[in-house]
Amino acid sequence: MIDVLYFAWVRERIGLPRERVETDAATVAELIEELKAREDRYALAFSDLRALRVALDQELSDFSAPLKGVREVAFFPPMTGG
């Protein structure tokens, strides 16, 4: 089981701040494909990966990163400076 957290507009589109997901995915990209196949709201949230960032156990990562040993995956839009 992996805790999946959603922030900002990702949370708004999916309608959840977090959930526990049972997955066989080996990478973040495979996890995203599993989530997209669930419902349209997930497909919409993950439709443009260029507009998303991911953190594994609170460290920035990329979509090809392995999930082995990961406890938490967080999806969020890019941060802007100001």
For each residue, the residues with C-beta under 8 A, 3 or more apart:
1: 20 21 22
2: 20 21 23 31 67 70 71 72 73
3: 18 19 20 21 71 72 73
4: 18 19 20 21 31 35 72 73 74 75
5: 17 18 72 73 74 75
6: 10 11 14 16 17 18 45 74 75 76
7: 10 11 74 75 76 77
8: 11 12 76 77
9: 12 13 77
10: 6 7 13 14 45 52 75 76 77
11: 6 7 8 14 15 16 17
12: 8 9 15
13: 9 10 41 44 45
14: 6 10 11 41 42 45
15: 11 12 41
16: 6 11 19
17: 5 6 11
18: 3 4 5 6
19: 3 4 16
20: 1 2 3 4
21: 1 2 3 4 31 34 35
22: 1
23: 2 30 31 34 67
24: 34
25: 28 30 31 33 34 67
26: 30 66 67 68
27: 30 31 63 64 65 66 67
28: 25 31 32 54 56 61 62 63 64 65 67 73
29: 32 33 63 64
30: 23 25 26 27 33 34 67
31: 2 4 21 23 25 27 28 34 35 67 73
32: 28 29 35 36 46 49 63
33: 25 29 30 36 37
34: 21 23 24 25 30 31 37 38
35: 4 21 31 32 38 42 46
36: 32 33 42 43 46
37: 33 34 42 43
38: 34 35 42
39: 42 43
40: 43 44
41: 13 14 15 44 45
42: 14 35 36 37 38 39 45 46
43: 36 37 39 40 46 47
44: 13 40 41 47
45: 6 10 13 14 41 42 75
46: 32 35 36 42 43 49 52 75
47: 43 44
48: 51 52
49: 32 46 52 63
50:
51: 48 77 78
52: 10 46 48 49 75 76 77 78
53: 60 75 76 77 78 79
54: 28 60 61 62 63 65 73 74 75 76
55: 58 59 60 61 72 73 74 76
56: 28 59 61 65 67 70 72 73
57: 70 71 72
58: 55 72 74
59: 55 56
60: 53 54 55
61: 28 54 55 56 65
62: 28 54 65
63: 27 28 29 32 49 54
64: 27 28 29
65: 27 28 54 56 61 62
66: 26 27 70
67: 2 23 25 26 27 28 30 31 56 70 73
68: 26
69:
70: 2 56 57 66 67 73
71: 2 3 57
72: 2 3 4 5 55 56 57 58
73: 2 3 4 5 28 31 54 55 56 67 70
74: 4 5 6 7 54 55 58
75: 4 5 6 7 10 45 46 52 53 54
76: 6 7 8 10 52 53 54 55 79
77: 7 8 9 10 51 52 53
78: 51 52 53
79: 53 76
80:
81:
82:
